[in-house]
Amino acid sequence: MQRGIDLNADLGESFGAWRLGDDAAMFALVSSANVACGFHAGDPRAMRASADRAVRHGVALGAHPGYRDLAGFGRRALDVAADELAAEVLYQVGALEAIARAAGTHVRYVKAHGALYHRLAADAAAAASVIDALTAGASGLVVLGPPSGELERAAAAGGIRYAREAFIDRGYLADGRLVPRDHPDALVHDAGRAADRALELVETGGIAAVDGTRVDLRPDSLCLHGDTPGAVDLARAVRAALDRAGHDVRSFA
């Protein structure tokens, strides 16, 4: 069955003298871009470049807030109180929105990064605080996140539209969680396998976990990580496979 599907990637992660990923190539392949907002990666100049690229390629611009953790790339769990966390998320979204306006666009959605992404899926209090903050300070945004977690429930309770995400380049456990990054099955590096996984997710709504169990995800968006080795090759293979199959690659936002 042919259908519309979003293809997103975590981009804008360079900062200062440090360069990460090939944003110039990735923006031409995706329909939505999750742009780092300076806490786990990115800086104002990288954010402006991302906003400009989003306008140039017709890509939906999304805020990608994370823990205040440049050294750990936002992938370390930090003990941050729920109210402080909500304020920090709103701060990051607001920063990108100001830069987006200067570039002639707007932030369309929010997707948390790394350890914060996983916390909001499991921590009801933190998820509710973040949704409350977005409702009060950044109305009209879509929230992108994992299926069937606390964040999705909080968004439903708060009246915020929620989009479900599945990962093309990450392995899944039987319970729907991602395989930890230190496990050999955590990352998908082969472009052909990535393309096959993308088609399986779009056409069946699920994917096989590392133990062979079927995981039902029903995604609105498929994600590739911009910092994954060979990310551009993966994205090209995935986009080509989706196009050949007649699926309409367009942003959920």
SULTAJO-V899513 format. One record per run of one state. SS is the DSSP state (H for helix, E for strand, - for the rest). FROM is the first residue (numbers start at 1). TO is the last residue. If there is no record, write none. Layout:
BEGIN
SS:FROM:TO
SS:FROM:TO
END
This chain:
BEGIN
-:1:3
E:4:11
-:12:14
E:15:15
-:16:17
E:18:18
-:19:22
H:23:26
-:27:31
E:32:36
-:37:43
H:44:57
-:58:59
E:60:64
-:65:81
H:82:103
-:104:106
E:107:110
-:111:113
H:114:122
-:123:123
H:124:137
-:138:141
E:142:145
-:146:149
H:150:158
-:159:161
E:162:167
-:168:169
E:170:170
-:171:171
E:172:172
-:173:177
E:178:178
-:179:186
E:187:187
-:188:190
H:191:204
-:205:205
E:206:208
-:209:213
E:214:216
-:217:220
E:221:225
-:226:230
H:231:244
-:245:247
E:248:249
-:250:253
END
